[in-house]
């Protein structure tokens, strides 16, 4: 099993970048223009959580739920709509659930990221700033064009891979509204906060915990999604799999990927239920459902109470590698 100290020694010894990736970003940081992921102009784009990018007209019944959060006395309001971004290794897509559950292609990734093998995963903060992680770098991405910024954080060859990435709320007990960049390990389900602005080794990769310590039976299957669901309430979900990768036919608990709720402060996973699908590499959220995207090109809706997943459609020509949603999406109770 790979542990945090090994990861730190491998990566920090070869870090080469003059740009800063902030681990945790608050609303106040955003409002004061301190949220530039790599001091890059691509993060100054208008928040697109309330916009649409396609003219689809077909509506799904899941989109017609009443927004019960709009009648609170706290002043907190979810956005009227939000978008779900999803990618293959080389192409960025978007779904606008308010209009349609159809997949809209934004375009192939362009810029320095095309020199890499492809994006493992995507992550969006509260304001909708999009980043992607590949084998060799973390890049800011223009959501409208799929163009990667010239300025990026370089991860040299031999560094650990982060297949599961997301901004997460609720990590810091004294400031749970902050978006913290988190990763999860497929090797042993380690829960790590990523902060490339740290001054010391322990400040760069901050070990928080594990999904399933001390057994390590369940590890990351592919992604994390974290959302604000109320004035001071947050939910973080992840897809997990057995560390044996479905290899034991006698273990019915390893038939498929699981949906789990994650305690952001510890990484502890509360197993909700099996989804019936394998290799769920991308997660998003809209309304009251987790949106899942698989290696086999399947788009599924996952019930957050049971883990049961329903197939919406499958694109056999696409293998999904990652997905992301703003941490403040459209939600309903």
C-alpha positions in Angstrom: 0.0 0.0 0.0 1.2 3.5 -0.9 1.2 5.8 2.1 1.2 9.6 2.2 4.9 10.0 3.2 6.0 8.0 0.2 3.9 10.1 -2.1 5.2 13.3 -0.6 8.9 12.2 -1.0 8.3 11.2 -4.6 6.5 14.3 -5.7 7.9 17.2 -3.6 11.4 16.3 -4.5 10.7 17.1 -8.2 8.1 19.9 -8.0 8.7 22.4 -10.7 6.3 25.3 -10.8 6.1 29.1 -10.1 2.3 29.0 -9.9 0.2 28.4 -6.8 -2.6 26.0 -6.3 -4.7 27.0 -3.3 -5.9 24.0 -1.4 -8.9 25.7 0.3 -10.9 28.6 -1.2 -13.7 30.5 0.6 -16.5 32.7 -0.7 -14.6 35.7 0.7 -11.5 34.6 -1.2 -13.5 34.4 -4.4 -15.1 37.8 -3.8 -11.7 39.4 -3.3 -10.3 37.9 -6.5 -7.9 35.6 -4.7 -9.2 32.4 -6.2 -7.0 32.3 -9.3 -5.9 28.7 -9.4 -2.6 29.3 -11.1 -2.8 33.2 -11.3 -4.3 32.5 -14.7 -6.8 34.7 -16.5 -8.9 31.6 -17.4 -10.3 31.6 -13.9 -11.8 35.1 -14.3 -14.7 33.8 -16.5 -18.2 34.5 -15.4 -19.8 32.0 -13.2 -21.7 29.7 -15.5 -23.8 27.9 -12.8 -26.9 29.9 -13.9 -26.3 29.5 -17.7 -27.0 26.9 -20.3 -24.8 25.8 -23.2 -27.2 24.0 -25.4 -30.7 24.3 -26.8 -31.9 20.8 -25.9 -35.7 20.6 -25.5 -36.3 17.2 -24.2 -37.1 17.2 -20.5 -36.6 14.3 -18.0 -38.9 13.8 -15.1 -35.9 14.1 -12.7 -35.6 17.7 -13.7 -39.1 18.7 -12.7 -38.7 18.4 -8.9 -39.8 21.4 -6.9 -36.9 23.4 -5.3 -37.8 23.4 -1.6 -34.7 25.3 -0.7 -36.0 28.5 -2.0 -38.2 29.1 1.0 -35.7 29.3 3.8 -35.4 32.2 6.2 -31.6 32.1 6.2 -31.0 34.0 3.0 -29.2 31.0 1.5 -30.3 30.1 -2.0 -29.0 27.4 -4.4 -28.5 28.5 -7.9 -31.4 28.3 -10.3 -29.4 25.8 -12.4 -26.0 24.3 -12.7 -24.1 22.3 -15.3 -22.4 18.9 -15.1 -19.1 18.6 -16.9 -17.7 15.3 -18.0 -14.7 14.2 -20.1 -13.1 11.4 -21.9 -9.3 11.4 -21.8 -9.2 14.0 -24.6 -12.7 15.7 -25.0 -14.8 17.9 -22.7 -18.6 17.5 -22.6 -21.4 19.1 -20.6 -24.9 18.3 -19.6 -27.5 21.0 -18.8 -30.0 19.0 -16.8 -32.6 21.8 -16.7 -32.9 21.5 -20.5 -32.0 17.9 -21.3 -30.0 14.9 -20.1 -28.3 14.8 -23.5 -24.6 15.0 -23.8 -23.2 18.1 -25.5 -19.7 18.2 -26.8 -17.7 21.3 -26.0 -14.7 20.1 -27.9 -11.3 18.4 -27.7 -8.9 19.7 -25.1 -6.5 22.2 -26.6 -3.2 23.8 -25.4 -0.3 22.3 -23.5 -2.4 19.6 -21.9 -2.6 17.8 -25.3 1.0 16.9 -24.8 -0.1 14.6 -22.0 -1.9 11.2 -22.1 -5.3 12.7 -21.1 -7.2 14.0 -18.1 -7.8 11.6 -15.3 -10.4 13.7 -13.6 -12.0 17.2 -13.4 -12.8 19.4 -10.4 -14.9 22.6 -10.0 -15.0 25.0 -7.1 -18.0 26.9 -5.9 -17.6 29.6 -8.5 -17.4 27.0 -11.3 -13.6 27.4 -12.0 -12.6 24.2 -13.8 -9.3 22.3 -13.4 -8.2 18.9 -14.7 -5.5 16.5 -13.6 -3.4 14.4 -15.9 -0.3 12.3 -15.5 2.1 15.2 -15.7 0.1 18.3 -14.7 -2.8 20.1 -13.2 -4.3 22.6 -15.6 -7.0 25.3 -15.6 -9.5 24.7 -18.3 -11.8 27.2 -20.1 -15.2 25.6 -19.8 -16.5 27.2 -23.0 -13.7 26.2 -25.3 -11.9 23.2 -23.6 -8.6 25.2 -23.9 -6.0 24.5 -21.2 -4.1 27.5 -19.9 -0.4 27.8 -20.8 0.4 28.2 -17.1 0.0 24.9 -15.3 1.4 22.9 -12.3 3.9 20.4 -13.6 3.9 16.9 -12.2 7.1 15.2 -13.4 7.3 11.5 -14.5 7.3 9.0 -11.6 5.0 11.1 -9.4 1.9 9.5 -7.8 -1.3 9.5 -9.9 -4.5 11.1 -8.6 -7.4 9.4 -10.3 -10.0 10.9 -8.0 -10.1 14.6 -7.5 -12.7 17.1 -6.3 -13.2 20.4 -4.4 -14.9 19.4 -1.1 -16.8 21.4 1.5 -16.8 20.5 5.2 -13.2 19.5 5.4 -12.3 22.3 7.9 -14.5 22.2 11.0 -13.9 25.8 11.8 -14.7 26.9 8.2 -16.8 24.2 6.5 -17.9 26.5 3.6 -14.3 26.5 2.2 -13.7 24.5 -0.9 -10.7 22.2 -0.3 -9.0 20.3 -3.1 -9.1 16.6 -2.1 -7.8 13.4 -3.7 -8.4 9.7 -3.0 -6.2 6.8 -3.6 -7.1 3.7 -5.6 -4.4 1.8 -3.7 -5.7 2.0 -0.2 -8.5 4.6 -0.1 -6.3 7.3 1.4 -8.0 10.7 1.8 -5.6 13.6 1.2 -5.9 17.4 0.9 -3.7 18.8 -1.8 -2.0 22.1 -1.2 0.9 22.9 -3.5 1.4 26.3 -1.7 2.5 24.5 1.4 6.0 25.4 2.8 6.9 22.0 4.2 6.3 18.4 3.1 3.4 17.9 5.5 1.8 21.1 4.2 1.8 19.9 0.5 0.0 16.6 0.9 -2.0 16.6 4.1 -3.0 13.2 5.2 -6.6 13.2 6.5 -7.5 9.5 6.8 -8.8 6.5 4.8 -12.1 5.4 3.5 -11.9 2.0 5.3 -9.2 1.9 7.9 -7.9 -0.5 9.2 -9.3 -3.1 6.8 -8.8 -1.2 3.5 -11.3 -3.5 1.8 -12.9 -0.5 0.0 -10.9 1.9 -2.1 -11.6 4.6 -4.6 -13.4 3.5 -7.7 -13.0 6.7 -9.5 -14.4 10.0 -8.2 -15.8 12.3 -5.5 -18.6 14.8 -5.5 -19.2 17.4 -2.8 -22.2 19.8 -2.6 -23.8 22.4 -0.4 -27.3 21.3 0.4 -28.5 24.0 2.8 -27.3 27.1 4.7 -24.8 25.1 6.7 -25.1 21.6 5.4 -22.8 19.7 3.0 -22.8 16.3 1.5 -19.8 14.4 0.0 -20.2 11.2 -2.0 -17.8 8.9 -3.6 -17.8 5.7 -5.6 -15.9 2.9 -4.0 -14.9 -0.6 -5.0 -13.5 -3.7 -3.3 -9.7 -3.6 -3.3 -9.8 -7.0 -5.0 -11.5 -5.3 -8.0 -14.6 -7.6 -8.1 -12.2 -10.7 -8.2 -14.0 -12.9 -5.6 -17.2 -14.2 -7.0 -18.2 -15.6 -3.6 -18.2 -12.1 -2.1 -21.5 -10.5 -3.0 -20.4 -7.2 -1.5 -17.9 -6.8 -4.4 -20.4 -7.3 -7.3 -20.2 -3.6 -8.3 -19.2 -0.2 -7.3 -20.7 1.3 -4.1 -22.0 4.7 -3.4 -20.7 6.0 -0.1 -21.1 9.1 1.9 -17.7 10.5 3.0 -17.0 12.3 6.3 -14.8 15.1 4.9 -13.0 15.7 8.2 -11.7 12.1 8.4 -12.3 10.4 5.1 -14.4 7.7 6.7 -16.9 6.1 4.3 -20.4 5.2 5.2 -21.4 2.6 2.7 -24.8 3.4 1.2 -25.4 0.6 -1.4 -24.1 -1.1 -4.5 -24.9 0.7 -7.7 -24.9 -2.3 -10.1 -22.3 -0.7 -12.3 -18.5 -1.0 -12.6 -15.8 1.6 -13.2 -17.7 4.7 -12.3 -14.9 7.1 -13.1 -16.8 10.4 -13.0 -19.4 11.9 -10.6 -21.6 15.0 -10.7 -24.7 16.2 -8.8 -27.9 17.9 -9.8 -31.3 18.1 -8.0 -31.3 15.2 -5.6 -29.2 12.7 -7.6 -25.6 11.8 -8.1 -24.7 11.7 -11.8 -22.3 8.8 -12.6 -20.2 8.2 -15.7 -18.5 5.0 -16.4 -15.5 3.7 -18.4 -18.0 1.9 -20.7 -19.7 5.2 -21.7 -22.7 4.8 -19.4 -24.5 7.7 -17.8 -26.4 6.7 -14.7 -28.4 8.4 -12.0 -27.6 7.2 -8.5 -30.1 7.4 -5.6 -28.3 9.0 -2.6 -30.4 7.1 -0.1 -30.0 3.6 -1.5 -27.1 3.6 -4.0 -29.3 2.1 -6.7 -28.4 3.4 -10.1 -30.5 3.7 -13.2 -29.1 3.8 -16.7 -30.0 6.9 -18.7 -28.0 6.2 -21.8 -24.8 4.7 -23.1 -22.3 6.1 -25.6 -20.3 3.0 -26.6 -17.9 5.2 -28.6 -16.9 7.2 -25.5 -15.0 6.1 -22.4 -15.6 8.5 -19.6 -12.6 9.4 -17.4 -13.8 12.2 -15.2 -16.6 14.6 -14.3 -17.2 17.5 -12.0 -19.9 19.9 -10.7 -19.6 23.1 -8.8 -19.7 22.6 -5.1 -22.8 24.8 -5.0 -25.1 23.2 -7.5 -28.8 23.2 -8.1 -30.3 21.1 -5.3 -33.7 20.0 -4.1 -34.8 18.3 -0.9 
